[in-house]
């Protein structure tokens, strides 16, 4: 089960991210990295507005029965965040 914090809901709306895309990245990420005590699911995608490649990063905490989404954001700095 995936739960969204109110903060995450607000960030998705404010950043005009597709909720479906955020859920897809969280459910089937190209990569998961650990940062501090949280996990970050991330996937590259072509931004439909500009056609440029971006990285969608979804920060979450894994709980016993679910994933609690903390926030989501996109960045063009793919090299900075992608782990080989």
Secondary structure as GFF3:
##gff-version 3
##sequence-region A 1 84
A	DSSP	beta_strand	2	4	.	.	.	ID=ss1
A	DSSP	alpha_helix	6	14	.	.	.	ID=ss2
A	DSSP	alpha_helix	19	27	.	.	.	ID=ss3
A	DSSP	beta_strand	31	35	.	.	.	ID=ss4
A	DSSP	beta_strand	38	46	.	.	.	ID=ss5
A	DSSP	beta_strand	53	62	.	.	.	ID=ss6
A	DSSP	beta_strand	67	75	.	.	.	ID=ss7
A	DSSP	alpha_helix	78	81	.	.	.	ID=ss8
###
